[in-house]
Protein backbone atom coordinates (compact mmCIF):
# COMPACT_ATOMS: atom_id res chain seq x y z
CA UNK A 1 0.00 0.00 0.00
CA UNK A 2 2.95 2.42 -0.08
CA UNK A 3 1.81 3.77 -3.45
CA UNK A 4 -1.81 4.27 -2.34
CA UNK A 5 -2.47 7.94 -1.50
CA UNK A 6 -4.04 8.61 1.90
CA UNK A 7 -5.18 11.88 3.49
CA UNK A 8 -6.11 12.45 7.11
CA UNK A 9 -5.02 13.74 10.49
CA UNK A 10 -1.79 12.91 12.25
CA UNK A 11 -2.45 10.52 15.11
CA UNK A 12 -0.05 12.58 17.24
CA UNK A 13 -2.23 15.68 16.72
CA UNK A 14 -5.37 13.79 17.77
CA UNK A 15 -3.64 12.46 20.87
CA UNK A 16 -2.41 15.93 21.77
CA UNK A 17 -5.92 17.36 21.42
CA UNK A 18 -7.64 14.52 23.31
CA UNK A 19 -4.97 14.10 25.96
CA UNK A 20 -3.33 10.89 27.07
CA UNK A 21 -3.66 9.66 30.64
CA UNK A 22 -0.47 10.05 32.69
CA UNK A 23 1.48 6.81 32.78
CA UNK A 24 -0.07 5.41 29.58
CA UNK A 25 2.52 3.83 27.30
CA UNK A 26 0.32 2.19 24.67
CA UNK A 27 -2.92 2.60 22.74
CA UNK A 28 -5.46 0.01 21.73
CA UNK A 29 -7.90 0.64 18.90
CA UNK A 30 -11.10 -1.35 18.40
CA UNK A 31 -12.97 -1.52 15.09
CA UNK A 32 -16.64 -0.66 14.68
CA UNK A 33 -17.39 -4.29 13.83
CA UNK A 34 -15.79 -5.42 17.10
CA UNK A 35 -13.83 -8.13 15.30
CA UNK A 36 -10.44 -6.49 14.86
CA UNK A 37 -8.30 -4.48 17.20
CA UNK A 38 -4.86 -2.93 16.92
CA UNK A 39 -2.29 -1.67 19.36
CA UNK A 40 0.59 0.78 19.20
CA UNK A 41 3.04 1.97 21.78
CA UNK A 42 2.85 5.72 22.39
CA UNK A 43 6.30 5.97 20.87
CA UNK A 44 4.92 4.46 17.64
CA UNK A 45 1.69 6.47 17.80
CA UNK A 46 3.39 9.86 17.81
CA UNK A 47 5.61 9.16 14.79
CA UNK A 48 5.10 11.78 12.06
CA UNK A 49 3.97 9.10 9.60
CA UNK A 50 1.04 7.72 11.63
CA UNK A 51 -2.20 8.89 10.09
CA UNK A 52 -5.89 8.55 10.88
CA UNK A 53 -6.97 8.50 7.25
CA UNK A 54 -10.35 9.72 6.07
CA UNK A 55 -9.43 9.65 2.36
CA UNK A 56 -7.91 6.87 0.27
CA UNK A 57 -7.12 7.28 -3.41
CA UNK A 58 -8.57 10.82 -3.34
CA UNK A 59 -12.01 9.68 -2.10
CA UNK A 60 -13.61 9.13 1.29
CA UNK A 61 -12.58 5.86 2.94
CA UNK A 62 -15.55 3.55 2.37
CA UNK A 63 -16.92 0.80 4.60
CA UNK A 64 -15.34 -1.72 2.23
CA UNK A 65 -11.94 -0.23 3.06
CA UNK A 66 -12.49 0.16 6.79
CA UNK A 67 -14.18 3.57 6.72
CA UNK A 68 -15.16 6.09 7.78
CA UNK A 69 -11.53 6.30 8.97
CA UNK A 70 -8.65 3.87 9.16
CA UNK A 71 -5.33 3.85 10.88
CA UNK A 72 -2.59 4.15 8.28
CA UNK A 73 0.89 3.39 9.55
CA UNK A 74 3.15 3.95 6.56
CA UNK A 75 6.34 2.40 7.98
CA UNK A 76 4.67 -0.75 9.27
CA UNK A 77 3.21 -3.76 7.54
CA UNK A 78 -0.12 -3.41 5.74
CA UNK A 79 -1.90 -5.11 8.63
CA UNK A 80 -1.38 -1.85 10.50
CA UNK A 81 -3.85 -0.32 8.09
CA UNK A 82 -6.72 -1.59 10.17
CA UNK A 83 -10.41 -1.23 9.67
CA UNK A 84 -12.55 1.56 10.99
CA UNK A 85 -12.09 2.59 14.60
CA UNK A 86 -14.87 2.87 17.11
CA UNK A 87 -12.80 3.55 20.21
CA UNK A 88 -9.31 3.72 21.55
CA UNK A 89 -7.91 3.44 25.03
CA UNK A 90 -4.64 4.24 26.74
CA UNK A 91 -2.81 1.48 28.54
CA UNK A 92 0.40 0.85 30.43
CA UNK A 93 1.22 -2.20 28.30
CA UNK A 94 0.96 -2.80 24.58
CA UNK A 95 -1.56 -5.57 23.89
CA UNK A 96 -0.85 -8.02 21.08
CA UNK A 97 -0.63 -6.54 17.60
CA UNK A 98 -3.43 -6.69 15.04
CA UNK A 99 -5.71 -9.65 15.63
CA UNK A 100 -9.20 -10.87 14.98
CA UNK A 101 -11.37 -12.27 17.74
CA UNK A 102 -12.77 -15.63 16.64
C-alpha positions as CSV (number, residue, x, y, z in Angstrom):
1,X,0.0,0.0,0.0
2,X,2.9,2.4,-0.1
3,X,1.8,3.8,-3.5
4,X,-1.8,4.3,-2.3
5,X,-2.5,7.9,-1.5
6,X,-4.0,8.6,1.9
7,X,-5.2,11.9,3.5
8,X,-6.1,12.5,7.1
9,X,-5.0,13.7,10.5
10,X,-1.8,12.9,12.3
11,X,-2.5,10.5,15.1
12,X,0.0,12.6,17.2
13,X,-2.2,15.7,16.7
14,X,-5.4,13.8,17.8
15,X,-3.6,12.5,20.9
16,X,-2.4,15.9,21.8
17,X,-5.9,17.4,21.4
18,X,-7.6,14.5,23.3
19,X,-5.0,14.1,26.0
20,X,-3.3,10.9,27.1
21,X,-3.7,9.7,30.6
22,X,-0.5,10.1,32.7
23,X,1.5,6.8,32.8
24,X,-0.1,5.4,29.6
25,X,2.5,3.8,27.3
26,X,0.3,2.2,24.7
27,X,-2.9,2.6,22.7
28,X,-5.5,0.0,21.7
29,X,-7.9,0.6,18.9
30,X,-11.1,-1.3,18.4
31,X,-13.0,-1.5,15.1
32,X,-16.6,-0.7,14.7
33,X,-17.4,-4.3,13.8
34,X,-15.8,-5.4,17.1
35,X,-13.8,-8.1,15.3
36,X,-10.4,-6.5,14.9
37,X,-8.3,-4.5,17.2
38,X,-4.9,-2.9,16.9
39,X,-2.3,-1.7,19.4
40,X,0.6,0.8,19.2
41,X,3.0,2.0,21.8
42,X,2.8,5.7,22.4
43,X,6.3,6.0,20.9
44,X,4.9,4.5,17.6
45,X,1.7,6.5,17.8
46,X,3.4,9.9,17.8
47,X,5.6,9.2,14.8
48,X,5.1,11.8,12.1
49,X,4.0,9.1,9.6
50,X,1.0,7.7,11.6
51,X,-2.2,8.9,10.1
52,X,-5.9,8.6,10.9
53,X,-7.0,8.5,7.3
54,X,-10.3,9.7,6.1
55,X,-9.4,9.6,2.4
56,X,-7.9,6.9,0.3
57,X,-7.1,7.3,-3.4
58,X,-8.6,10.8,-3.3
59,X,-12.0,9.7,-2.1
60,X,-13.6,9.1,1.3
61,X,-12.6,5.9,2.9
62,X,-15.5,3.6,2.4
63,X,-16.9,0.8,4.6
64,X,-15.3,-1.7,2.2
65,X,-11.9,-0.2,3.1
66,X,-12.5,0.2,6.8
67,X,-14.2,3.6,6.7
68,X,-15.2,6.1,7.8
69,X,-11.5,6.3,9.0
70,X,-8.7,3.9,9.2
71,X,-5.3,3.9,10.9
72,X,-2.6,4.1,8.3
73,X,0.9,3.4,9.5
74,X,3.1,4.0,6.6
75,X,6.3,2.4,8.0
76,X,4.7,-0.7,9.3
77,X,3.2,-3.8,7.5
78,X,-0.1,-3.4,5.7
79,X,-1.9,-5.1,8.6
80,X,-1.4,-1.9,10.5
81,X,-3.8,-0.3,8.1
82,X,-6.7,-1.6,10.2
83,X,-10.4,-1.2,9.7
84,X,-12.6,1.6,11.0
85,X,-12.1,2.6,14.6
86,X,-14.9,2.9,17.1
87,X,-12.8,3.6,20.2
88,X,-9.3,3.7,21.5
89,X,-7.9,3.4,25.0
90,X,-4.6,4.2,26.7
91,X,-2.8,1.5,28.5
92,X,0.4,0.8,30.4
93,X,1.2,-2.2,28.3
94,X,1.0,-2.8,24.6
95,X,-1.6,-5.6,23.9
96,X,-0.8,-8.0,21.1
97,X,-0.6,-6.5,17.6
98,X,-3.4,-6.7,15.0
99,X,-5.7,-9.7,15.6
100,X,-9.2,-10.9,15.0
101,X,-11.4,-12.3,17.7
102,X,-12.8,-15.6,16.6
